[in-house]
């Protein structure tokens, strides 16, 4: 009797535990299903690259973008009997602003500005021809700027980068300025990575190499500049769609550089020579600089400034507009000291703007005396 009751009790307990466990499991699964976010559709599968392939590089992406634009242009071809005006083409490219800035920034340089206009005209006509389906080889735009320092080479290079971008020749309008120390390494294996980093920064824009002849040192077998030249030659040929290289320096030294590097010379399409400024041009440059700073020269000071420039132009290391800027900075320093030294005098607004002869020739009393005697 006791044995039977014990068995019966065990069966009931086991059954109760089983029902209780099933209930707990059911509640847990219900809670989990309620917490799980609903999906309306499966995620799209990402297309896998084949094994061993790399993602497209920056230059490849630019080429694909340019091919896409070419397809769009072909789709929007003008009919053969259509007409265009280059006033409309210039306005659409918004390049008149670049020419205005070039005239505002630089005095003189008429041959250089004419060359810039010619390059713009070539690219405008190429754009117009493509609208009629008239394809031609992409023009080479690598350049060489020659001339003494302070004649506006860097300024023109900046404007050229902007111009080429607006006309669709370059994807970006930036300029990277480099010199020998930015490109040439100091030991084996250092030059190539250094040069390629600079080139990568310049891709899509303009690489401006100032004093490019210092890349080559004749007779120095341990110099790594030739490695830079070899890399540049390859990139200038193979990446013409993505990069414009401008070499700059003194004309005679650049001629020597091209003489020992004929491959480089053959890759340069446009040579722009920046002549030294004349006295009247230098004076006008100085007046422009002063206008921007809200200063002006009194009549005697203007003549003193011209006399200073006449003397300075005969001396070594004269740097044209840079020398003008430096002298005017010194004149502002002398002017400030002259005014601030007279503590109890009352100065007018005009006094704070006007430069006098003593501000120009404070360090050269002999020239100052010549000025007053003339």
GUGUMI-876717 format. One record per residue (C-alpha): x, z, y; residue in one letter. Coordinates in steps of 0.25 Angstrom, whole numbers, padded with zeros to 4 digits, always signed. Example, Ala and Ser with C-alpha at 12.3 -4.5 7.8 and 13.67 -1.06 7.14 Angstrom:
REM GUGUMI-876717
+0049+0031-0018A;+0055+0029-0004S;
END
This chain:
REM GUGUMI-876717
+0000+0000+0000X;+0011+0004+0010X;+0019-0008+0005X;+0008-0018+0008X;+0005-0012+0022X;+0020-0013+0025X;+0020-0028+0021X;+0007-0031+0029X;+0013-0024+0042X;+0026-0032+0041X;+0018-0045+0040X;+0010-0041+0052X;+0022-0037+0060X;+0029-0050+0057X;+0017-0059+0060X;+0016-0051+0074X;+0031-0053+0077X;+0030-0068+0074X;+0018-0070+0083X;+0025-0063+0094X;+0037-0071+0093X;+0030-0084+0093X;+0022-0080+0106X;+0035-0076+0113X;+0042-0090+0109X;+0029-0097+0114X;+0030-0090+0127X;+0044-0093+0129X;+0043-0108+0126X;+0031-0109+0136X;+0039-0102+0147X;+0051-0112+0144X;+0042-0124+0145X;+0036-0119+0158X;+0050-0117+0164X;+0055-0131+0161X;+0053-0141+0172X;+0044-0153+0169X;+0051-0167+0168X;+0043-0179+0173X;+0053-0189+0168X;+0066-0188+0161X;+0079-0189+0170X;+0084-0203+0171X;+0097-0206+0163X;+0110-0208+0170X;+0117-0221+0167X;+0130-0217+0160X;+0143-0224+0164X;+0150-0230+0152X;+0161-0222+0147X;+0174-0224+0154X;+0168-0229+0167X;+0170-0222+0181X;+0160-0221+0192X;+0161-0232+0203X;+0172-0229+0213X;+0170-0229+0228X;+0174-0243+0230X;+0166-0248+0219X;+0154-0242+0225X;+0157-0249+0238X;+0158-0262+0231X;+0145-0260+0224X;+0138-0256+0237X;+0144-0269+0243X;+0139-0278+0232X;+0125-0271+0234X;+0125-0275+0248X;+0130-0289+0245X;+0118-0290+0235X;+0109-0286+0247X;+0115-0296+0256X;+0112-0307+0246X;+0098-0302+0245X;+0096-0303+0260X;+0103-0317+0262X;+0098-0324+0275X;+0092-0338+0273X;+0102-0350+0276X;+0094-0353+0289X;+0095-0339+0294X;+0103-0336+0307X;+0110-0324+0312X;+0117-0319+0325X;+0129-0311+0325X;+0123-0302+0336X;+0113-0297+0326X;+0124-0296+0315X;+0133-0287+0325X;+0121-0279+0328X;+0118-0277+0314X;+0132-0273+0311X;+0133-0264+0323X;+0147-0268+0326X;+0146-0269+0341X;+0147-0254+0342X;+0161-0255+0335X;+0166-0266+0345X;+0161-0258+0357X;+0168-0245+0352X;+0181-0254+0350X;+0180-0259+0364X;+0178-0244+0369X;+0189-0238+0361X;+0200-0249+0364X;+0205-0255+0376X;+0210-0269+0375X;+0214-0274+0361X;+0206-0287+0363X;+0213-0294+0351X;+0210-0283+0342X;+0196-0282+0346X;+0194-0297+0344X;+0199-0296+0330X;+0189-0284+0327X;+0178-0293+0332X;+0183-0305+0323X;+0183-0296+0311X;+0169-0291+0314X;+0164-0306+0316X;+0170-0310+0303X;+0162-0298+0296X;+0149-0301+0303X;+0150-0316+0299X;+0153-0312+0285X;+0140-0303+0285X;+0132-0314+0291X;+0137-0324+0281X;+0133-0315+0269X;+0119-0314+0274X;+0118-0329+0272X;+0125-0328+0258X;+0138-0333+0263X;+0148-0325+0255X;+0163-0325+0259X;+0175-0317+0255X;+0176-0303+0261X;+0186-0303+0273X;+0198-0295+0272X;+0198-0284+0283X;+0212-0277+0281X;+0219-0276+0294X;+0232-0273+0301X;+0232-0267+0315X;+0245-0268+0322X;+0250-0263+0336X;+0256-0251+0343X;+0250-0237+0342X;+0238-0233+0351X;+0232-0247+0351X;+0219-0244+0344X;+0222-0248+0330X;+0215-0236+0324X;+0203-0237+0333X;+0201-0252+0329X;+0203-0248+0314X;+0192-0238+0316X;+0183-0248+0323X;+0186-0258+0312X;+0182-0249+0301X;+0168-0247+0308X;+0167-0262+0310X;+0170-0266+0296X;+0160-0255+0291X;+0149-0260+0300X;+0151-0274+0296X;+0149-0271+0281X;+0164-0273+0278X;+0167-0259+0274X;+0158-0249+0268X;+0162-0238+0277X;+0168-0238+0291X;+0179-0227+0290X;+0194-0228+0293X;+0205-0221+0285X;+0218-0219+0293X;+0230-0218+0285X;+0245-0219+0287X;+0257-0219+0277X;+0257-0204+0275X;+0242-0205+0270X;+0245-0215+0260X;+0260-0214+0255X;+0263-0202+0245X;+0276-0194+0244X;+0279-0195+0230X;+0276-0204+0217X;+0261-0205+0214X;+0257-0199+0228X;+0254-0212+0235X;+0244-0219+0227X;+0234-0208+0227X;+0236-0205+0242X;+0234-0220+0246X;+0222-0221+0237X;+0215-0209+0243X;+0217-0215+0257X;+0211-0228+0252X;+0199-0221+0245X;+0196-0214+0259X;+0197-0228+0266X;+0188-0236+0256X;+0176-0242+0263X;+0183-0241+0276X;+0197-0244+0283X;+0210-0239+0279X;+0219-0239+0292X;+0234-0237+0289X;+0242-0234+0301X;+0257-0238+0302X;+0255-0245+0288X;+0269-0250+0288X;+0274-0236+0285X;+0268-0238+0271X;+0280-0246+0268X;+0294-0241+0269X;+0305-0252+0266X;+0317-0247+0258X;+0311-0234+0254X;+0309-0235+0239X;+0303-0221+0238X;+0292-0224+0248X;+0278-0225+0242X;+0272-0233+0253X;+0272-0246+0245X;+0263-0240+0235X;+0253-0238+0246X;+0254-0252+0250X;+0252-0257+0236X;+0239-0249+0235X;+0234-0254+0248X;+0237-0268+0244X;+0228-0267+0232X;+0217-0259+0239X;+0217-0269+0251X;+0215-0280+0241X;+0205-0274+0231X;+0197-0265+0241X;+0195-0275+0252X;+0180-0272+0251X;+0181-0257+0253X;+0193-0255+0262X;+0200-0261+0275X;+0214-0258+0277X;+0220-0258+0291X;+0235-0257+0293X;+0241-0253+0306X;+0254-0252+0313X;+0264-0258+0323X;+0264-0273+0321X;+0279-0275+0318X;+0279-0265+0308X;+0266-0270+0301X;+0272-0284+0301X;+0284-0278+0293X;+0275-0270+0284X;+0267-0283+0281X;+0280-0290+0279X;+0285-0281+0267X;+0270-0280+0262X;+0265-0294+0262X;+0253-0290+0253X;+0248-0281+0264X;+0249-0291+0274X;+0241-0301+0266X;+0230-0291+0265X;+0228-0289+0280X;+0218-0298+0286X;+0217-0294+0300X;+0229-0290+0310X;+0225-0284+0323X;+0236-0282+0333X;+0235-0270+0343X;+0243-0274+0355X;+0249-0263+0364X;+0240-0260+0376X;+0243-0264+0390X;+0244-0255+0402X;+0230-0258+0407X;+0224-0256+0393X;+0231-0242+0391X;+0226-0238+0405X;+0212-0242+0401X;+0213-0234+0388X;+0218-0222+0395X;+0206-0223+0405X;+0196-0224+0393X;+0202-0212+0386X;+0201-0204+0399X;+0186-0209+0401X;+0183-0203+0387X;+0189-0190+0391X;+0183-0190+0405X;+0196-0191+0413X;+0201-0201+0423X;+0213-0205+0430X;+0214-0205+0445X;+0220-0218+0451X;+0234-0212+0453X;+0233-0207+0438X;+0229-0220+0433X;+0241-0227+0439X;+0250-0216+0434X;+0244-0218+0420X;+0247-0233+0421X;+0261-0230+0425X;+0262-0220+0413X;+0257-0230+0403X;+0267-0241+0409X;+0279-0231+0407X;+0274-0227+0393X;+0271-0240+0388X;+0286-0243+0389X;+0290-0231+0381X;+0291-0230+0365X;+0280-0224+0357X;+0269-0229+0367X;+0256-0228+0359X;+0246-0236+0368X;+0233-0229+0368X;+0238-0217+0361X;+0249-0215+0372X;+0238-0216+0383X;+0229-0206+0376X;+0241-0196+0375X;+0245-0198+0389X;+0231-0195+0394X;+0230-0183+0385X;+0243-0178+0392X;+0237-0182+0406X;+0224-0173+0402X;+0234-0162+0399X;+0241-0163+0412X;+0228-0164+0420X;+0222-0152+0413X;+0235-0144+0416X;+0235-0148+0431X;+0221-0144+0433X;+0221-0131+0425X;+0234-0127+0432X;+0228-0126+0446X;+0219-0114+0443X;+0212-0112+0456X;+0209-0126+0460X;+0195-0131+0458X;+0194-0144+0450X;+0183-0154+0450X;+0177-0162+0438X;+0185-0174+0443X;+0198-0166+0443X;+0195-0163+0428X;+0194-0178+0425X;+0205-0185+0434X;+0219-0187+0429X;+0230-0188+0440X;+0244-0194+0440X;+0251-0181+0437X;+0242-0180+0424X;+0248-0193+0419X;+0263-0191+0423X;+0265-0176+0423X;+0277-0177+0413X;+0284-0189+0420X;+0286-0186+0435X;+0294-0199+0437X;+0283-0208+0433X;+0273-0199+0441X;+0282-0202+0453X;+0282-0217+0450X;+0267-0216+0450X;+0266-0210+0464X;+0277-0219+0470X;+0270-0232+0464X;
END
